[in-house]
């Protein structure tokens, strides 16, 4: 997907430059409208991942441009005695690069703002999720079960975390690997404790870490509820093992 065509699968080019500025702005606006539509539906992913990737690529272009300008300094204009360096005229731009630079200037800030809206929504939804351990949590909680409840249905996921983890990962939920197991109906005769007992009976762990998640509102399970539950699980397990 080209960073300024805003559709399709993953791209190989960072910026698709066109002489039609109106077309560029239309494509960007259409992409941002799709992102905001996903936010209105409370769908965080893969929008946030997509925005992170696009912003990172565009910033990489900006950084490379700065490096290129330093490698090709302009004409010497004078001497800065305070900083002990030469004063040079800006490197004259080229036609194609001017187009790219203008595209970057128009594009980067709206993407950053769209990502911030997603981050704010993520924090809001995260505050509506409640988690509680089911039974006794073992000292080593790097693997176990996640129970994601919406109404009377609990979607059950096996989870695991690597022994060695990044100090400050950018996408914490990605470090919690999950595998869908089943969806069971809860009730007075089949509680979280009954679910854990059944998982102990059929699973390899005698006392698996089990966390039950409930949300105050209905949210998409794959795009939002599961990623947020994984982020919360990462925090819980990391705090317990530090």
PAZAPA-4460 file (N, C-alpha, C; in steps of 0.05 Angstrom, whole numbers, plus 32768, in hexadecimal, padded with zeros to 4 digits):
% residues 242
    n_x    n_y    n_z   ca_x   ca_y   ca_z    c_x    c_y    c_z   seq   type   mol
   8011   7FE9   8000   8000   8000   8000   8012   8018   8000     1      X     A
   800F   802A   7FED   801F   8041   7FEC   8016   8055   8001     2      X     A
   8029   8063   800E   8023   8073   8025   8010   808A   801E     3      X     A
   800F   8092   8005   7FFC   80A7   7FFE   7FE6   809D   7FEC     4      X     A
   7FE3   8083   7FE8   7FCC   8079   7FDA   7FB8   806D   7FEE     5      X     A
   7FC2   8067   8006   7FB1   8061   801D   7F9D   804A   801A     6      X     A
   7FA5   8036   800B   7F93   801F   8008   7FA4   8007   8000     7      X     A
   7F99   7FEF   8004   7FA6   7FD7   7FFA   7FB8   7FCA   800F     8      X     A
   7FC8   7FB7   8006   7FDA   7FA9   8017   7FF3   7FB9   801C     9      X     A
   8006   7FAD   802B   801E   7FBC   8033   802E   7FC5   801B    10      X     A
   8039   7FDD   801D   8046   7FEA   8006   8064   7FE4   8006    11      X     A
   806F   7FE9   7FEF   808D   7FE8   7FEC   8098   8004   7FEA    12      X     A
   8088   8018   7FE3   8091   8033   7FE1   8086   8043   7FF8    13      X     A
   8096   8057   8001   808D   8067   8018   807A   807D   8010    14      X     A
   8081   808B   7FFB   8070   80A1   7FF2   806B   809F   7FD4    15      X     A
   8053   80A0   7FCC   804C   80A1   7FAF   8047   80BD   7FA7    16      X     A
   805B   80CA   7F9B   8059   80E6   7F94   8049   80EA   7F7B    17      X     A
   8037   80FD   7F7B   8027   8103   7F64   8027   8122   7F61    18      X     A
   8024   812B   7F49   8023   8148   7F44   8007   8152   7F4A    19      X     A
   7FF4   8141   7F4F   7FD9   8149   7F55   7FD5   814B   7F73    20      X     A
   7FD9   8163   7F7D   7FD7   8168   7F9A   7FBB   8162   7FA4    21      X     A
   7FA7   8169   7F95   7F8C   8165   7F9D   7F86   8147   7FA0    22      X     A
   7F91   8136   7F8E   7F8E   811A   7F90   7F9C   810F   7FA9    23      X     A
   7FB4   8119   7FAF   7FC2   8110   7FC8   7FB1   8116   7FE0    24      X     A
   7FA6   812F   7FE2   7F97   8136   7FF9   7F7D   8126   7FFB    25      X     A
   7F71   8120   7FE4   7F59   810F   7FE5   7F5F   80F4   7FEF    26      X     A
   7F75   80E8   7FE6   7F7C   80CD   7FF0   7F82   80CD   800E    27      X     A
   7F90   80E1   8017   7F96   80E3   8033   7F7D   80E6   8043    28      X     A
   7F6B   80F8   803A   7F52   80FC   8048   7F41   80E3   8049    29      X     A
   7F40   80D4   8033   7F31   80BB   8032   7F3C   80A7   8046    30      X     A
   7F57   80A5   8047   7F63   8093   805A   7F5D   809A   8077    31      X     A
   7F5F   80B4   807E   7F59   80BD   8099   7F3C   80B9   80A0    32      X     A
   7F2A   80BC   808D   7F0E   80B6   8092   7F09   8099   8098    33      X     A
   7F18   8087   808A   7F15   806B   8090   7F20   8065   80AC    34      X     A
   7F36   8071   80B3   7F41   806D   80CE   7F2D   8077   80E3    35      X     A
   7F21   808E   80E0   7F0E   8099   80F3   7EF5   8087   80F4    36      X     A
   7EED   807C   80DE   7ED6   8069   80DE   7EDC   8051   80EF    37      X     A
   7EF5   8047   80ED   7EFD   8030   80FE   7EFD   8038   811B    38      X     A
   7F06   8050   8121   7F05   805A   813D   7EE8   805C   8147    39      X     A
   7ED6   8066   8137   7EBA   8068   813F   7EAF   804C   8145    40      X     A
   7EB8   8038   8137   7EAF   801D   813C   7EBF   8010   8152    41      X     A
   7ED1   801F   8160   7EE2   8016   8176   7EF5   8001   816D    42      X     A
   7EFF   8003   8155   7F13   7FF0   814A   7F2E   7FFE   814A    43      X     A
   7F40   7FF5   815B   7F5A   8002   815D   7F6F   7FF6   814B    44      X     A
   7F6D   7FDC   8146   7F82   7FCE   8136   7F74   7FC1   811F    45      X     A
   7F81   7FC2   8108   7F9E   7FC8   8103   7FA3   7FE6   80FD    46      X     A
   7F8F   7FF8   8102   7F93   8014   80FB   7FAC   8020   8109    47      X     A
   7FAF   801B   8123   7FC6   8027   8131   7FE0   801C   8126    48      X     A
   7FE1   8002   8121   7FFA   7FF7   8115   7FFF   8003   80FA    49      X     A
   7FEB   8006   80EA   7FEE   8012   80CF   7FF8   802E   80D1    50      X     A
   7FED   803E   80E3   7FF6   805A   80E6   8013   805B   80F0    51      X     A
   801A   804A   8103   8035   8049   810D   8049   8043   80F6    52      X     A
   8041   8030   80E5   8053   8028   80CE   8056   8040   80BB    53      X     A
   8040   804C   80B4   8041   8062   80A1   8051   807A   80AC    54      X     A
   804C   8081   80C5   805A   8098   80D1   8078   8092   80D2    55      X     A
   807F   8079   80DA   809B   8072   80DB   80A9   8074   80C1    56      X     A
   809B   806C   80AB   80A7   806D   8091   80AB   808A   8087    57      X     A
   8097   809A   808C   8099   80B6   8083   80AE   80C4   8093    58      X     A
   80B0   80BF   80AD   80C6   80CC   80BD   80E1   80C2   80B4    59      X     A
   80E2   80A9   80AB   80FC   809F   80A1   8104   80AF   8088    60      X     A
   80F1   80B6   8077   80F7   80C6   805F   8101   80E1   8067    61      X     A
   80F4   80EE   807B   80FD   8108   8085   8119   8106   808F    62      X     A
   811F   80F2   809F   813A   80EF   80AA   814F   80EB   8095    63      X     A
   8148   80DB   8081   815C   80D6   806B   8160   80EF   805B    64      X     A
   814B   80FF   8058   814F   8119   804A   8162   812B   8059    65      X     A
   815F   812C   8074   8171   813D   8083   818D   8133   8081    66      X     A
   8191   8119   8081   81AD   810E   807E   81B8   8115   8063    67      X     A
   81A7   8114   804E   81B0   811A   8033   81B8   8137   8030    68      X     A
   81A9   8149   803D   81B0   8165   803B   81CB   816B   8049    69      X     A
   81D1   815D   805F   81EA   8161   806C   8201   8156   805B    70      X     A
   81FC   8142   804C   8212   8137   803B   8218   8148   8023    71      X     A
   8205   815A   801C   8209   816C   8005   8205   8188   800D    72      X     A
   8217   8193   801D   8214   81AE   8028   8213   81C3   8011    73      X     A
   8206   81D9   8018   8204   81EF   8005   821C   8202   8006    74      X     A
   821A   8218   7FF7   8230   822B   7FF5   8236   8238   8011    75      X     A
   8250   823C   8016   8258   8249   8030   8250   8266   802F    76      X     A
   8242   8270   8044   8239   828B   8046   8249   829B   805B    77      X     A
   8254   828D   806E   8263   829B   8083   826C   8288   8099    78      X     A
   8273   8293   80B0   827E   8283   80C6   826F   828A   80E0    79      X     A
   8266   8275   80EE   8259   8278   8108   826E   8274   811D    80      X     A
   8279   828B   8128   828E   8289   813B   8285   827D   8156    81      X     A
   826C   8281   815D   8262   8277   8176   8262   8258   8176    82      X     A
   8258   824D   8160   8257   8230   815F   826E   8223   814F    83      X     A
   8280   8234   8146   8298   822B   8137   8291   8219   8120    84      X     A
   827F   8223   810F   8277   8214   80F7   8271   8227   80E0    85      X     A
   8271   821C   80C8   826B   822C   80B0   824D   8230   80AD    86      X     A
   8246   8247   80A3   822A   824C   809C   8227   8247   807E    87      X     A
   8214   8236   8077   8211   822F   805B   81F4   8235   8052    88      X     A
   81F2   823A   8038   81D8   823E   802C   81CA   8223   802B    89      X     A
   81AF   8223   802E   81A0   820A   802C   81A5   81FC   8012    90      X     A
   81A6   81E2   8013   81AA   81D3   7FFA   8192   81D7   7FE8    91      X     A
   8196   81DF   7FCF   817F   81E3   7FBD   8170   81CA   7FB8    92      X     A
   8156   81CB   7FBB   8145   81B3   7FB7   8143   81AC   7F9A    93      X     A
   813A   8194   7F95   8135   818B   7F7A   8117   8187   7F76    94      X     A
   810F   8187   7F5E   80F2   8185   7F58   80E5   816D   7F65    95      X     A
   80EE   8155   7F60   80E2   813D   7F6B   80E2   813E   7F8A    96      X     A
   80F9   8146   7F96   80FA   8146   7FB3   80E7   815B   7FBE    97      X     A
   80E4   8172   7FB1   80D1   8186   7FBA   80B5   817A   7FBC    98      X     A
   80AE   816A   7FA8   8093   815D   7FA8   8091   814A   7FC0    99      X     A
   80A6   813B   7FC5   80A5   8128   7FDC   80A3   8137   7FF6   100      X     A
   80B3   814D   7FF9   80B3   815C   8011   8097   8168   8016   101      X     A
   808B   8173   8002   8070   817E   8005   805C   8169   800D   102      X     A
   805F   8151   8001   804D   813B   8008   8051   8133   8026   103      X     A
   806A   8133   802F   806F   812C   804B   8063   8141   805D   104      X     A
   8067   815B   8056   805C   8170   8067   803E   816E   806A   105      X     A
   8030   8167   8054   8013   8165   8055   8009   814C   8063   106      X     A
   801A   8138   8064   8011   811D   806C   8017   8116   8089   107      X     A
   802F   811C   8091   8038   8112   80AB   8028   811B   80C3   108      X     A
   8022   8135   80C4   8013   813F   80DB   7FF7   8133   80DE   109      X     A
   7FE7   8132   80C8   7FCD   8125   80CA   7FCE   8108   80D3   110      X     A
   7FE3   80F9   80CB   7FE6   80DE   80D4   7FEC   80DC   80F2   111      X     A
   7FFE   80EE   80FB   8005   80EF   8117   7FEC   80F6   8128   112      X     A
   7FDC   8108   811E   7FC4   8110   812D   7FB0   80F9   812D   113      X     A
   7FAD   80EA   8117   7F9B   80D3   8116   7FA5   80BD   8129   114      X     A
   7FBF   80B9   812A   7FC9   80A5   813D   7FC3   80AE   815A   115      X     A
   7FC6   80C7   8160   7FC1   80D1   817B   7FA4   80CC   8183   116      X     A
   7F92   80D0   8170   7F75   80CB   8175   7F71   80AE   817C   117      X     A
   7F80   809C   816E   7F7E   8080   8174   7F89   8079   818F   118      X     A
   7F9F   8085   8196   7FAB   8081   81B0   7F99   808A   81C7   119      X     A
   7F8C   80A1   81C3   7F79   80AB   81D7   7F61   8098   81DA   120      X     A
   7F58   808E   81C3   7F41   807B   81C4   7F4A   8062   81D2   121      X     A
   7F63   8059   81CC   7F6D   8040   81D9   7F6E   8044   81F8   122      X     A
   7F77   805B   8201   7F77   805F   821E   7F5B   8060   822A   123      X     A
   7F49   806C   821B   7F2D   806D   8224   7F21   8051   8227   124      X     A
   7F24   8041   8212   7F19   8026   8213   7F28   8015   8227   125      X     A
   7F42   8019   8229   7F51   8009   823D   7F46   800D   8259   126      X     A
   7F3D   8026   825F   7F32   802C   8279   7F17   801F   827E   127      X     A
   7F0A   8015   8269   7EF0   8008   826C   7EF2   7FE9   826F   128      X     A
   7F0B   7FDF   826E   7F0F   7FC2   8271   7F18   7FBC   828D   129      X     A
   7F0B   7FA8   8299   7F12   7F9F   82B4   7F1D   7F83   82B3   130      X     A
   7F32   7F7E   82C2   7F3F   7F64   82C2   7F41   7F5A   82DE   131      X     A
   7F3E   7F40   82E2   7F42   7F33   82FC   7F4F   7F17   82F7   132      X     A
   7F61   7F10   8309   7F6C   7EF4   8306   7F57   7EE0   8310   133      X     A
   7F57   7EC9   8303   7F45   7EB4   830B   7F55   7EA0   831B   134      X     A
   7F4E   7E9D   8335   7F5C   7E8B   8346   7F78   7E96   834D   135      X     A
   7F8A   7E85   8355   7FA5   7E8D   835E   7FB6   7E8F   8345   136      X     A
   7FC4   7EA6   8343   7FD6   7EAB   832C   7FF1   7EA0   8333   137      X     A
   7FFD   7E8F   8323   8018   7E84   8329   802D   7E99   8327   138      X     A
   8044   7E93   8334   805A   7EA6   8333   8064   7EAB   8316   139      X     A
   8064   7E96   8306   806C   7E99   82EA   8052   7E9A   82DA   140      X     A
   804B   7EB3   82D1   8032   7EB7   82C3   8037   7EBD   82A6   141      X     A
   804D   7EB3   829B   8054   7EB9   827F   8042   7EAA   826B   142      X     A
   8033   7E97   8275   8020   7E89   8263   8007   7E82   8273   143      X     A
   7FF1   7E80   8265   7FD8   7E79   8273   7FC1   7E7E   8260   144      X     A
   7FAB   7E89   826B   7F92   7E8D   825C   7F87   7EA9   8260   145      X     A
   7F7B   7EB4   824B   7F6C   7ECD   824C   7F4F   7EC7   8246   146      X     A
   7F3D   7ED1   8257   7F21   7ECD   8253   7F15   7EE9   824D   147      X     A
   7F0C   7EEC   8235   7F01   7F06   822C   7EE2   7F04   822B   148      X     A
   7ED5   7F11   823F   7EB8   7F0E   8241   7EA9   7F25   8235   149      X     A
   7E96   7F1F   8224   7E83   7F33   821A   7E67   7F26   821E   150      X     A
   7E56   7F34   822E   7E3C   7F29   8237   7E41   7F0E   8245   151      X     A
   7E35   7EF8   823C   7E39   7EDF   824A   7E4C   7ECC   823B   152      X     A
   7E5A   7ED7   8227   7E6D   7EC6   8218   7E89   7ECD   821F   153      X     A
   7E9A   7EB9   8224   7EB6   7EBD   822A   7EC7   7EB0   8214   154      X     A
   7ED6   7EC1   8206   7EE9   7EB7   81F2   7F03   7EB0   8200   155      X     A
   7F0D   7E98   81FC   7F24   7E8F   820C   7F3C   7E8D   81F9   156      X     A
   7F52   7E99   8203   7F6B   7E99   81F4   7F82   7E8F   8205   157      X     A
   7F91   7E7C   81FB   7FAB   7E75   8208   7FBE   7E8C   8201   158      X     A
   7FCF   7E93   8215   7FE2   7EA8   8210   7FFE   7E9F   821A   159      X     A
   8012   7EAC   820F   802E   7EA7   8218   803E   7EC0   8213   160      X     A
   8053   7EC4   8223   8065   7EDA   8220   8081   7ED0   8220   161      X     A
   8092   7EDC   820F   80AE   7ED3   820E   80BD   7ED8   8228   162      X     A
   80D1   7EC7   822D   80E0   7ECA   8246   80F0   7EE4   8246   163      X     A
   80FC   7EEB   822F   810B   7F04   822D   80F9   7F18   821E   164      X     A
   80F5   7F2F   822A   80E3   7F43   821E   80F2   7F5E   821B   165      X     A
   80E8   7F6E   8208   80F4   7F89   8205   80EF   7F9A   821E   166      X     A
   8101   7FAC   8223   80FE   7FBD   823B   80E6   7FD0   8238   167      X     A
   80E4   7FDD   8221   80CE   7FF0   821C   80C2   7FEB   8200   168      X     A
   80B3   7FD5   81FD   80A8   7FCF   81E3   8093   7FE4   81DA   169      X     A
   8092   7FE9   81C0   807F   7FFC   81B6   8063   7FF0   81B4   170      X     A
   8062   7FD7   81AC   8048   7FC9   81A9   8047   7FB2   81BD   171      X     A
   803F   7FB9   81D6   8040   7FA5   81EB   802E   7F8C   81E5   172      X     A
   8018   7F91   81D8   8005   7F7B   81D4   8011   7F66   81C2   173      X     A
   8024   7F6E   81B1   8030   7F5A   819F   8042   7F46   81AE   174      X     A
   804C   7F4D   81C5   805D   7F3B   81D5   804D   7F26   81E4   175      X     A
   8032   7F29   81E4   8021   7F14   81F0   8015   7F05   81D9   176      X     A
   801F   7EEC   81D5   8015   7EDC   81BF   7FFC   7ECC   81C8   177      X     A
   7FE8   7ECD   81B8   7FCF   7EBF   81BF   7FC6   7EAC   81AA   178      X     A
   7FB7   7E98   81B3   7FAB   7E85   81A1   7F8E   7E80   81AA   179      X     A
   7F7C   7E84   8197   7F5F   7E80   819E   7F5A   7E63   81A5   180      X     A
   7F4B   7E5E   81BB   7F46   7E43   81C3   7F28   7E3C   81C0   181      X     A
   7F16   7E4C   81CC   7EFA   7E46   81CA   7EEA   7E5D   81D5   182      X     A
   7ED0   7E5C   81D1   7EBD   7E6F   81DD   7EA8   7E60   81ED   183      X     A
   7EA7   7E66   8207   7E94   7E58   8219   7E80   7E6B   8224   184      X     A
   7E68   7E61   822A   7E53   7E71   8235   7E55   7E70   8254   185      X     A
   7E54   7E87   8260   7E56   7E89   827D   7E3A   7E8C   8289   186      X     A
   7E38   7E84   82A2   7E1E   7E86   82B0   7E23   7E80   82CE   187      X     A
   7E0D   7E7E   82DC   7E0F   7E78   82F9   7E1C   7E5D   82FE   188      X     A
   7E18   7E4B   82EC   7E23   7E30   82F0   7E3D   7E2B   82E1   189      X     A
   7E46   7E40   82D3   7E60   7E3D   82C5   7E6E   7E58   82C7   190      X     A
   7E7E   7E5C   82DC   7E8B   7E75   82E2   7EA8   7E75   82D8   191      X     A
   7EB6   7E8A   82DD   7ED3   7E8B   82D6   7EE2   7E75   82E4   192      X     A
   7EDB   7E6F   82FC   7EE9   7E5A   830B   7EE4   7E3F   82FD   193      X     A
   7ECC   7E3A   82F3   7EC6   7E21   82E5   7ED6   7E20   82CB   194      X     A
   7ED8   7E37   82BE   7EE8   7E38   82A5   7F05   7E31   82AA   195      X     A
   7F10   7E3C   82BF   7F2C   7E36   82C5   7F30   7E19   82CD   196      X     A
   7F1D   7E0E   82DC   7F1F   7DF2   82E3   7F1F   7DE0   82CB   197      X     A
   7F0F   7DE7   82B7   7F0E   7DD8   829E   7F27   7DDB   828F   198      X     A
   7F33   7DF3   828E   7F4C   7DF8   8280   7F63   7DE9   828D   199      X     A
   7F63   7DE7   82A8   7F77   7DD8   82B6   7F75   7DBA   82AF   200      X     A
   7F5C   7DB1   82AC   7F57   7D94   82A7   7F62   7D8C   828B   201      X     A
   7F5E   7D9E   8277   7F65   7D97   825C   7F81   7DA2   8254   202      X     A
   7F8C   7DB4   8264   7FA5   7DC1   825C   7FBD   7DB5   8269   203      X     A
   7FD5   7DBF   8260   7FEE   7DB4   826B   7FF7   7DC0   8285   204      X     A
   7FEB   7DD6   828E   7FF4   7DE4   82A6   7FE3   7DDD   82BD   205      X     A
   7FEF   7DD7   82D5   7FDF   7DD0   82EC   7FD1   7DE8   82F8   206      X     A
   7FDD   7E00   82F6   7FD1   7E18   8301   7FD7   7E2F   82EE   207      X     A
   7FCA   7E30   82D7   7FD1   7E45   82C3   7FC7   7E60   82CD   208      X     A
   7FD7   7E75   82C6   7FCD   7E90   82CB   7FB5   7E95   82B9   209      X     A
   7FA0   7E9F   82C5   7F87   7EA4   82B7   7F7C   7EBF   82BE   210      X     A
   7F77   7ECF   82A9   7F6E   7EEA   82AE   7F53   7EEE   829F   211      X     A
   7F3F   7EF9   82AD   7F25   7EFD   82A1   7F22   7F1B   829C   212      X     A
   7F19   7F22   8284   7F16   7F3E   827B   7EF8   7F43   8275   213      X     A
   7EEE   7F59   827F   7ED3   7F62   8279   7ED5   7F80   8271   214      X     A
   7EC3   7F88   825F   7EC3   7FA4   8256   7EA7   7FB0   825D   215      X     A
   7EA8   7FCA   8263   7E8E   7FD8   8269   7E7D   7FDC   8250   216      X     A
   7E8A   7FDB   8239   7E7B   7FDE   8220   7E84   7FC8   820D   217      X     A
   7E73   7FC3   81F8   7E7A   7FB0   81E4   7E8F   7FBB   81D1   218      X     A
   7EA5   7FAD   81CD   7EBA   7FB6   81BA   7EC2   7F9E   81A9   219      X     A
   7ECB   7FA4   8190   7ED4   7F8E   817F   7EE9   7F7D   818C   220      X     A
   7EE5   7F63   818B   7EF8   7F51   8199   7F13   7F50   818D   221      X     A
   7F15   7F4C   8173   7F2F   7F49   8165   7F3D   7F63   8163   222      X     A
   7F2F   7F78   815A   7F3C   7F92   8155   7F43   7FA2   816E   223      X     A
   7F35   7F9D   8184   7F38   7FAE   819C   7F3A   7F9E   81B6   224      X     A
   7F27   7F8E   81BC   7F26   7F81   81D7   7F3E   7F70   81DB   225      X     A
   7F45   7F5F   81C8   7F5B   7F4D   81CB   7F76   7F5C   81CD   226      X     A
   7F7C   7F6F   81BA   7F95   7F7D   81BD   7F97   7F8C   81D8   227      X     A
   7F82   7F98   81E1   7F83   7FA6   81FB   7F87   7F93   8212   228      X     A
   7F7A   7F7C   8210   7F7E   7F68   8225   7F9B   7F5E   8226   229      X     A
   7FA6   7F5C   820E   7FC3   7F53   820D   7FD5   7F68   8219   230      X     A
   7FCF   7F82   8213   7FDF   7F98   821F   7FDD   7F97   823E   231      X     A
   7FC5   7F93   8248   7FC1   7F92   8265   7FD0   7F7A   8271   232      X     A
   7FCE   7F63   8263   7FDB   7F4B   826C   7FFA   7F4F   826D   233      X     A
   8004   7F5C   8259   8021   7F62   8259   8029   7F72   8272   234      X     A
   8019   7F86   8278   801F   7F97   8290   801E   7F86   82A9   235      X     A
   8009   7F76   82AC   8005   7F66   82C4   801C   7F52   82C8   236      X     A
   8023   7F44   82B3   8038   7F2F   82B5   8053   7F3C   82B8   237      X     A
   8058   7F52   82AA   8072   7F5F   82AD   8076   7F6A   82C9   238      X     A
   8061   7F75   82D4   8063   7F80   82F0   8068   7F6A   8303   239      X     A
   805B   7F53   82FF   805E   7F3C   8312   8079   7F2F   8311   240      X     A
   8086   7F30   82F9   809F   7F22   82F6   80B7   7F34   82F9   241      X     A
   80B3   7F4F   82FA   80CA   7F61   82FD   80D6   7F5F   8319   242      X     A
***
